Amino acid sequence: MNKMPKQIQKKTFPDITRPHWIEINIDALKHNITTIRSIIPSNTKILLPVKADSYGHGSLAIAYAAKNFGVDFLGVAHLNEGILLRQYGVTLDILILGPSIVQDFPWIIEYGLTPTIADIHTAIALDEYLKKTNKTSKIHLKIDSGMHRYGIKHDDIHSILKVLSLKNLNVEGIFTHFATADEPKNPNHQKQITRFQSLLNTLESLNKRPPICHAANSASLLLEPSTHFDMVRPGLALYGYNPFENISLPVDLKPLMSIKSTIRALHTVQAGEGISYGHHYTAQAPMQIATIAMGYGDGYLRGEPNQGQVYIQGKACPIIGRVCMDATMVDVSQLKNVQIGEKVEVINGSVNKKISMENVAKEHHTIPYELTCRVARRLYRQYIWKQKTISWEELKEELEIPNLNH
């Protein structure tokens, strides 16, 4: 296989050659953490979920920044996510939010992770493993108060007390998860709060209450102070998005992610001509169409044809026809002196609320998390740090993120 010439290997591509990119605002994360701190008790801890690559925002950048900004815990979904963070030198407490299984035990201990125990059988197995290996482990006990996904049932006091009595387990925490917290008047939400609080009261009366009790996701944190307990787990709020569909945010939060593209082609389409796959749009008069470098291969939702808009030169440009894998066509007939290479705001609520992460998600009948999680790795990443736009390499240096040498 022929090697690439050395002079090309060393060449750094100028920004103008990048067809699309995302911008992650680390300054906004600091603002959001400070804001959340201001509305919870001073002794209440914050767990920042960094699962699924921090919902697409980049788990290493977010984890190291979170440590700088005073977050107490990180939350991952699976063992391998926690191991990766440890391999990159992350020292914060890491709670594996998903249930652990027997095969995970050696790795949990080796990497100093905190497992979630969601059933009595796994608790007993971990206790026996720790006894045989002469090891110790902190755990958090998951309670099913009505989500019916993971956890020991809230009224199964016998099993809960059994776990708390196992000598080789350090039950540091106990927690539940709300199914309808974004609907504060939903009776099921209040039922879950009551069930969990009742359990804590029972454990308190028996002097068995673990030191870290937690339940509040973003929605309940913002509207239900009674759920703050000893730790809160705001994901959506710390990333700067509104967890409610029809309720305005009660505090000022700033979104971390914006998605940008460029115009790659310009052409005039005559009346009667169809545009994009399936010809779901037919020009009624001559119109100027821009093809932008953004498609469902980049994580942008394909959705329905002729749905949504992007912003160019500060003006809304409707999406025309079907979104393709690598490209989307938009109507730029209203723009003057539009150029190939010009920047396109695809998702950026600070430019216009119509293309905020929340509104684009709503248009596609989904949630902001799905959009941020879908962002493809091929999109170049830039970061806002101390009010400057910097590269990943520069951010690594600022946050002292090590290289992985194995």
C-alpha positions as CSV (number, residue, x, y, z in Angstrom):
1,M,0.0,0.0,0.0
2,N,1.4,3.4,-1.0
3,K,2.1,5.8,1.8
4,M,0.8,9.3,1.8
5,P,3.5,11.9,1.0
6,K,5.1,13.3,4.2
7,Q,4.3,16.9,3.3
8,I,0.5,15.9,3.1
9,Q,0.6,13.9,6.3
10,K,1.9,16.9,8.3
11,K,-0.5,19.4,6.7
12,T,-3.1,20.9,8.9
13,F,-6.4,21.5,7.2
14,P,-7.7,25.1,7.5
15,D,-11.1,25.6,9.1
16,I,-12.6,26.6,5.8
17,T,-12.3,23.0,4.5
18,R,-14.5,21.6,7.3
19,P,-17.9,20.9,5.8
20,H,-19.6,20.8,9.2
21,W,-18.8,20.9,12.9
22,I,-20.2,21.1,16.4
23,E,-19.4,23.6,19.1
24,I,-19.3,22.6,22.7
25,N,-19.5,25.5,25.1
26,I,-17.6,24.6,28.3
27,D,-18.2,28.0,29.7
28,A,-21.9,27.2,29.6
29,L,-21.4,24.1,31.6
30,K,-19.7,26.1,34.3
31,H,-22.6,28.5,34.3
32,N,-25.2,25.7,34.5
33,I,-23.4,24.0,37.4
34,T,-23.2,27.3,39.3
35,T,-26.9,27.9,38.6
36,I,-28.0,24.4,39.8
37,R,-25.8,24.9,42.9
38,S,-27.7,28.0,43.7
39,I,-31.1,26.2,44.0
40,I,-30.1,23.2,46.0
41,P,-29.1,22.9,49.6
42,S,-25.4,23.6,50.2
43,N,-24.6,20.1,51.3
44,T,-26.5,18.4,48.4
45,K,-24.1,16.7,46.0
46,I,-24.3,16.9,42.2
47,L,-24.0,13.8,39.9
48,L,-23.4,14.7,36.3
49,P,-24.4,11.9,33.9
50,V,-21.7,11.4,31.3
51,K,-23.1,8.2,29.8
52,A,-23.4,7.8,26.0
53,D,-20.3,10.1,25.6
54,S,-22.0,12.7,27.7
55,Y,-25.1,12.6,25.5
56,G,-22.9,13.4,22.5
57,H,-21.0,16.3,24.1
58,G,-17.8,14.3,24.7
59,S,-17.3,12.5,28.0
60,L,-13.6,13.3,28.5
61,A,-14.1,17.0,28.0
62,I,-17.2,17.1,30.2
63,A,-15.7,14.9,32.9
64,Y,-12.5,16.9,33.3
65,A,-14.4,20.2,33.1
66,A,-16.9,19.0,35.7
67,K,-14.1,18.2,38.1
68,N,-12.8,21.7,37.7
69,F,-16.3,23.1,38.3
70,G,-17.0,21.2,41.5
71,V,-19.2,18.3,40.5
72,D,-19.1,15.5,43.1
73,F,-20.0,12.3,41.1
74,L,-20.1,11.2,37.5
75,G,-22.7,8.8,36.2
76,V,-22.2,6.2,33.5
77,A,-24.6,3.6,32.1
78,H,-22.2,0.7,31.7
79,L,-19.0,-0.7,33.1
80,N,-17.0,0.0,30.0
81,E,-17.8,3.7,30.1
82,G,-16.4,3.9,33.6
83,I,-13.3,2.0,32.7
84,L,-12.5,4.4,29.8
85,L,-12.8,7.4,32.1
86,R,-10.5,5.8,34.7
87,Q,-8.0,4.9,31.9
88,Y,-7.9,8.6,31.0
89,G,-7.1,9.5,34.6
90,V,-10.6,10.7,35.8
91,T,-10.5,10.5,39.6
92,L,-14.0,11.6,40.5
93,D,-16.4,9.1,42.0
94,I,-18.1,7.2,39.2
95,L,-21.5,5.5,39.7
96,I,-22.5,2.9,37.2
97,L,-26.2,3.7,36.9
98,G,-27.2,0.5,35.1
99,P,-27.4,-2.7,37.1
100,S,-24.1,-4.6,37.5
101,I,-23.8,-8.4,37.0
102,V,-21.4,-11.0,38.4
103,Q,-19.0,-10.8,35.5
104,D,-18.4,-7.1,36.2
105,F,-17.2,-7.6,39.8
106,P,-13.4,-7.9,39.1
107,W,-13.4,-4.9,36.8
108,I,-15.5,-2.8,39.2
109,I,-12.9,-3.4,42.0
110,E,-9.9,-2.9,39.8
111,Y,-11.0,0.4,38.5
112,G,-12.6,1.8,41.7
113,L,-16.1,2.1,40.3
114,T,-19.3,2.2,42.3
115,P,-21.8,-0.3,41.1
116,T,-25.6,-0.1,41.2
117,I,-27.1,-3.2,42.8
118,A,-30.7,-3.7,41.6
119,D,-31.6,-7.1,43.0
120,I,-31.0,-9.2,46.1
121,H,-29.2,-12.1,44.2
122,T,-26.5,-9.8,42.8
123,A,-26.0,-8.2,46.2
124,I,-25.4,-11.6,47.8
125,A,-23.1,-12.6,45.0
126,L,-21.0,-9.4,45.3
127,D,-20.8,-9.8,49.1
128,E,-19.5,-13.4,48.6
129,Y,-17.0,-12.2,46.0
130,L,-15.7,-9.5,48.2
131,K,-15.3,-11.9,51.1
132,K,-13.4,-14.4,49.1
133,T,-11.1,-11.7,47.6
134,N,-10.7,-9.7,50.8
135,K,-11.8,-6.6,48.9
136,T,-14.3,-3.8,49.7
137,S,-16.7,-1.9,47.5
138,K,-19.1,0.9,47.8
139,I,-22.5,0.3,46.2
140,H,-25.7,2.2,45.5
141,L,-29.0,0.4,45.9
142,K,-31.5,1.0,43.2
143,I,-35.2,1.1,44.3
144,D,-38.1,0.7,41.9
145,S,-40.7,3.2,43.0
146,G,-42.8,3.0,39.9
147,M,-40.6,3.2,36.8
148,H,-40.5,-0.6,36.6
149,R,-37.2,-0.8,34.8
150,Y,-34.5,-1.8,37.4
151,G,-34.5,-2.0,41.2
152,I,-35.8,-3.7,44.2
153,K,-39.4,-2.9,44.8
154,H,-39.9,0.0,47.2
155,D,-42.1,-2.1,49.5
156,D,-39.8,-5.1,49.6
157,I,-38.4,-4.1,53.0
158,H,-37.1,-7.6,53.6
159,S,-34.8,-7.6,50.6
160,I,-33.7,-4.0,51.2
161,L,-32.7,-4.7,54.8
162,K,-31.0,-7.9,53.7
163,V,-28.8,-5.9,51.3
164,L,-28.1,-3.3,54.0
165,S,-27.0,-6.1,56.4
166,L,-24.4,-7.7,54.1
167,K,-21.1,-7.2,55.9
168,N,-18.8,-6.8,52.9
169,L,-20.9,-4.1,51.1
170,N,-20.6,-0.5,51.9
171,V,-24.0,0.8,51.0
172,E,-23.1,4.4,50.3
173,G,-26.3,5.3,48.5
174,I,-29.8,4.5,47.7
175,F,-31.8,5.9,44.8
176,T,-34.8,5.8,42.5
177,H,-35.7,7.2,39.1
178,F,-38.9,9.1,38.2
179,A,-40.9,8.1,35.1
180,T,-43.0,11.3,34.8
181,A,-41.0,14.1,36.4
182,D,-41.5,16.3,33.4
183,E,-45.2,16.2,34.2
184,P,-45.2,17.6,37.7
185,K,-49.0,17.4,38.1
186,N,-49.0,13.7,37.1
187,P,-50.3,11.7,40.0
188,N,-47.8,8.9,39.2
189,H,-45.0,11.3,39.9
190,Q,-46.3,12.2,43.3
191,K,-46.9,8.6,44.0
192,Q,-43.2,7.8,43.3
193,I,-42.0,10.6,45.5
194,T,-44.3,9.4,48.3
195,R,-43.1,5.8,48.0
196,F,-39.4,6.7,48.1
197,Q,-39.8,9.1,50.9
198,S,-41.8,6.6,52.9
199,L,-39.0,4.0,52.4
200,L,-36.4,6.5,53.6
201,N,-38.5,7.3,56.6
202,T,-38.6,3.6,57.5
203,L,-34.9,3.2,57.1
204,E,-34.3,6.3,59.2
205,S,-36.4,4.9,62.0
206,L,-34.3,1.8,61.9
207,N,-31.1,3.7,61.7
208,K,-30.4,2.1,58.4
209,R,-30.6,5.1,56.0
210,P,-27.6,5.3,53.7
211,P,-25.7,8.6,53.6
212,I,-26.5,9.5,50.0
213,C,-30.1,9.3,49.0
214,H,-30.9,10.6,45.5
215,A,-33.8,10.7,43.1
216,A,-34.0,14.1,41.3
217,N,-33.4,14.2,37.6
218,S,-33.5,17.6,35.8
219,A,-37.2,18.1,35.9
220,S,-37.8,17.2,39.5
221,L,-34.8,19.1,40.6
222,L,-36.2,22.3,39.0
223,L,-39.8,22.0,40.2
224,E,-39.7,19.7,43.3
225,P,-37.3,20.8,46.0
226,S,-38.6,17.9,48.2
227,T,-36.7,15.5,45.9
228,H,-33.3,17.1,46.3
229,F,-32.3,14.8,49.2
230,D,-28.5,14.3,49.5
231,M,-27.7,14.3,45.8
232,V,-29.3,15.4,42.5
233,R,-28.7,13.9,39.0
234,P,-29.4,16.7,36.5
235,G,-28.5,15.6,32.9
236,L,-30.6,17.7,30.6
237,A,-30.4,20.8,32.8
238,L,-26.6,20.8,33.1
239,Y,-26.2,20.4,29.4
240,G,-28.5,23.5,29.1
241,Y,-31.7,22.1,27.7
242,N,-35.3,22.4,28.9
243,P,-36.7,19.1,30.2
244,F,-40.3,20.4,29.9
245,E,-42.3,20.6,26.7
246,N,-44.8,23.2,27.9
247,I,-43.1,24.9,30.9
248,S,-40.5,27.6,30.7
249,L,-37.3,27.1,32.6
250,P,-37.4,28.6,36.1
251,V,-33.7,29.4,35.9
252,D,-31.3,30.6,33.3
253,L,-29.5,27.7,31.6
254,K,-27.2,27.9,28.6
255,P,-27.1,25.1,25.9
256,L,-23.7,23.5,25.4
257,M,-24.0,22.3,21.9
258,S,-24.6,24.0,18.6
259,I,-24.3,22.4,15.1
260,K,-23.0,24.2,12.1
261,S,-22.5,23.4,8.4
262,T,-21.5,25.1,5.2
263,I,-23.0,25.6,1.7
264,R,-21.3,23.2,-0.7
265,A,-23.3,23.9,-3.9
266,L,-25.6,26.5,-5.3
267,H,-28.0,26.1,-8.2
268,T,-31.2,27.4,-9.7
269,V,-34.1,25.1,-10.0
270,Q,-36.8,25.9,-12.7
271,A,-40.5,25.8,-12.1
272,G,-41.9,22.2,-12.3
273,E,-38.7,20.5,-11.3
274,G,-38.6,18.2,-8.3
275,I,-36.0,18.3,-5.5
276,S,-34.2,15.6,-3.6
277,Y,-35.2,11.9,-3.2
278,G,-38.8,11.1,-4.1
279,H,-39.4,14.6,-5.4
280,H,-41.5,15.5,-2.4
281,Y,-41.1,19.1,-3.4
282,T,-41.7,20.7,-6.8
283,A,-40.6,24.2,-7.5
284,Q,-43.5,26.5,-8.3
285,A,-41.2,29.2,-9.7
286,P,-37.5,29.5,-10.4
287,M,-35.7,29.3,-7.0
288,Q,-32.2,29.2,-5.7
289,I,-31.2,26.1,-3.8
290,A,-28.2,25.6,-1.6
291,T,-26.9,22.2,-0.8
292,I,-25.5,22.1,2.7
293,A,-23.2,19.4,4.2
294,M,-25.5,18.0,6.8
295,G,-27.6,14.8,6.7
296,Y,-28.8,11.9,8.7
297,G,-25.3,10.4,8.4
298,D,-24.2,13.2,10.6
299,G,-27.0,12.6,13.1
300,Y,-29.4,15.2,11.8
301,L,-32.9,13.7,11.8
302,R,-34.3,12.7,8.4
303,G,-37.9,13.4,9.5
304,E,-40.6,14.3,7.1
305,P,-39.9,16.0,3.7
306,N,-40.0,19.8,3.6
307,Q,-39.7,20.0,7.4
308,G,-37.7,22.5,9.4
309,Q,-35.2,25.3,8.6
310,V,-31.7,26.4,9.0
311,Y,-30.3,29.9,9.3
312,I,-28.0,31.6,6.9
313,Q,-27.0,35.3,7.1
314,G,-29.4,35.5,10.1
315,K,-32.4,34.4,8.0
316,A,-34.6,31.3,8.1
317,C,-34.0,29.1,5.0
318,P,-36.6,26.3,4.7
319,I,-35.5,22.7,4.1
320,I,-36.6,21.5,0.7
321,G,-37.5,17.9,0.0
322,R,-35.9,14.9,1.8
323,V,-32.8,15.2,4.0
324,C,-30.2,12.9,2.5
325,M,-27.4,11.0,4.2
326,D,-24.7,13.6,3.7
327,A,-26.6,16.6,2.4
328,T,-29.7,18.7,2.7
329,M,-31.2,21.2,0.2
330,V,-32.5,24.5,1.5
331,D,-34.2,27.5,-0.2
332,V,-31.9,30.5,-0.3
333,S,-33.9,32.5,-2.9
334,Q,-34.3,35.4,-0.4
335,L,-30.6,35.8,0.3
336,K,-28.3,38.2,-1.4
337,N,-24.8,37.4,-2.5
338,V,-24.9,33.9,-1.0
339,Q,-21.6,32.1,-1.4
340,I,-20.3,28.5,-1.5
341,G,-18.5,27.9,1.8
342,E,-20.8,30.2,3.7
343,K,-21.6,29.2,7.3
344,V,-25.0,27.6,8.1
345,E,-26.6,27.5,11.6
346,V,-28.3,24.1,11.8
347,I,-29.0,23.9,15.5
348,N,-28.3,27.0,17.6
349,G,-31.0,28.4,19.9
350,S,-28.9,31.5,20.5
351,V,-29.4,32.5,16.8
352,N,-33.2,31.7,16.8
353,K,-35.4,29.7,19.1
354,K,-36.8,28.0,16.0
355,I,-33.6,26.0,15.6
356,S,-33.0,25.4,19.3
357,M,-32.2,21.8,20.3
358,E,-35.6,21.7,22.1
359,N,-37.6,23.0,19.1
360,V,-36.0,20.8,16.5
361,A,-36.6,17.8,18.8
362,K,-40.2,18.8,19.2
363,E,-40.7,19.1,15.5
364,H,-39.5,15.5,15.1
365,H,-41.6,14.3,18.1
366,T,-38.5,13.4,20.1
367,I,-36.4,14.8,23.0
368,P,-33.2,16.9,22.9
369,Y,-31.1,14.0,24.2
370,E,-31.8,12.0,21.0
371,L,-30.5,14.8,18.9
372,T,-27.3,15.3,20.9
373,C,-26.7,11.5,21.2
374,R,-27.0,11.1,17.4
375,V,-24.3,13.5,16.4
376,A,-21.8,11.6,14.3
377,R,-18.1,11.4,15.2
378,R,-17.1,12.6,11.8
379,L,-18.2,16.1,12.7
380,Y,-15.2,18.2,13.8
381,R,-15.5,19.6,17.3
382,Q,-14.6,23.0,18.6
383,Y,-14.9,24.2,22.2
384,I,-15.7,27.5,23.9
385,W,-13.3,27.9,26.9
386,K,-12.9,31.1,28.8
387,Q,-14.8,32.9,26.0
388,K,-12.4,31.7,23.3
389,T,-12.9,29.1,20.5
390,I,-10.3,26.4,20.8
391,S,-9.5,23.0,19.4
392,W,-9.7,19.6,21.1
393,E,-5.9,19.6,21.5
394,E,-5.9,23.0,23.1
395,L,-8.7,22.0,25.4
396,K,-6.8,18.8,26.4
397,E,-3.9,21.1,27.4
398,E,-6.2,23.5,29.3
399,L,-7.9,20.7,31.3
400,E,-4.7,18.5,31.6
401,I,-6.4,15.5,29.9
402,P,-3.7,12.8,29.3
403,N,-3.2,10.8,26.2
404,L,-4.2,7.1,26.4
405,N,-0.9,5.1,26.2
406,H,-2.4,1.6,26.1
